Amino acid sequence: MDRFGPFSRPAALCLLTALLAGAACGGDAEPAIGNRLWVDHLPADRRDPIAALIVGEADESGRTFGAFFQGTAFRGRFDLFEWIPGDDGDRATIKLLQDGREARVKIHRCEPDPKLDFCVELRGDPHGVTRYQSRRRWGARGRHADPAGIVASVLADDPELAPAFADPP
């Protein structure tokens, strides 16, 4: 599901809001991949392309959905998927909703870059990006947390991420 065109802050908030829901892992433990914003790097400005990953919380039917995003604040593409966790917690199947393709991924913990707190490698990522990183404060807080509030809070509290989603001059 690719779409190109202007990708303003409101569009970014809508996309992230639609995909981020649920509870975060607490404490200093390594978080689960779900219910957290993951990026390949901190963007330098609005035109610095990033890859992002969000996996939400299971819905009432027990299914979990998420999205890949690649682009800038002005242009990007996204691919929605169903996240099917494996039995061991280190593997999952990603079923792309646009074309039904499936990719089996293996999750490995890695060392985050400076200024980031967590790192995962998704071996088998259908978009080729394998390394995603996150900060403690980028997770959803509390069950049934308000996704719009979480995204707004992440952008307001994080001066290094906010420029990527700033309104155009």
N, C-alpha and C positions, 0 to 999 in steps of 0.2 A: 504494500500500500504506500506508494511513493507520491509525494506532493511537493511541488516547488512553488515558491512565491514568497511574498513578504512574510516574515515570521517575527512579529513584534512582541513586546512584552505581554500584552493581553493574550495573544495566541499561545505564547509559551506557558503562561499561567493556566490557560484553559486545558492545554494538553497535559501538563503536569498534574493539575487538579483532577482531571478525569481519570488519571491512572494511579494516583497515590492515595492509599487508604489504609487504615488498620493500626496496629500496634507496633512499637519498636522494642527491640531487645534492650534491657536495662543494664546498668553497670558498665564495667570495663570489658566484659566478655566480647569476643568477636560476634558481631551481629549476624543473624540470618540474612540471606540475600534479599528477602522480601521486605516490604514496607520501608524502603530507604531509597534515596536518590544516589545513583552511582554515576560517575563521569570518568572519562579516560584521563583528563587533566583539568587543572583550573584554567579557565579562559583568561587571556590577557586583556581582551576587550570584546566589544559587540561583534566584531568581524572574525574573531578567532574561532575556527570550527571546533566543535566538541562532539564526542559520542557520549550518549547518556543511556542509562538503563533504569527502568523502574519495574518492579514486580510487586503487585498489590497483594492484598489479603484475600483468601478464598471467599467467594460469595456464598449465598445461601445454599447453592447447589453443591458446594465444595470445590468448585473450579476456581483456578487462580489465573489472572490475566496480567499482562504487562505490555511494555512498549520499549522499542529501541528508538532513539532519536540520533540523527547525525545532521549537523548544520551549525548555523550561527543564529544570532538574534533576528536576522533578516531573511534567511533562507534555510530551509531544512527539509528533511524527509523523515518519516517515521514508519514503523512497521509494528502493528499490534500482534500480539501472540498469546497463546494459552501456555502457561507454565505448568508442566506435569512433573511433580517431584518424584525422584526415585526413592527406593526403599531405604537407601543408606544415608540420605541427606547430602551426599557429595555429588550426586548425579541428578540430571533432570532431562526432560524432553521439552523442547520448544517447538510448538506447532504454530507456524505462521498463518494468521487468519486469512490473508489475502489469497494465498494459493494452496494452502493446506500442506506445504512442505514441512517436514519434521527434521529437527537437528537434535542429536543427543549431545549434551554438554556435560563436562566434568568440572566441578568447582574446586579450585585450589586456592588456599590462602597465600598471600604474597606480602612483601614488605612495601608499605605505602611510601609515596614521595613525601618530602618535607611539607608540612602544613596540612597533611591529610592524615586520617586516623586508621582507616581500614583499606584493605586491598584484596580483591579477588581476581583470579584468572578464570575465564570461562573457555575452556578448551572445547572447540567445536562450535563456537559462536558463528551463526550463519552470516553475520555481517563482517566477519574477519577481525573485529576488535576483540582482543582477548583479555585485556587488563582494565578493570574498572576500580575506582577508588571513591571513598566517601569520608565524611566527617561525622563525628558523634552527633552533632546537632541536626544532621540531615535525615534523621529517622522520624517516623510518625510517633507521636506521643499519646499513649493511652488508646484503649480500644475505641473504635468508631470515632477517631479524631477527625476534625473538620479538615478535609484535604486542602481547601482553598486557604485556610489559616496556616496550615503547615508550609505550603509553598511560599506564601507571603512572608512567613516568619523566616524561612531559610534565606530568601532573597534580602530581607531587611537586616538580618543578623550577620550576613556574610558579605563583607565588602569586596571580597575577591571573586565571588560568583555573581553578584548583582549586576556588574557592568555587562555581562553577557546577555542580560535580559532587559537592559535599560531602554527607555523610550528613545526613538531617534531624535537627534538634535533639531 
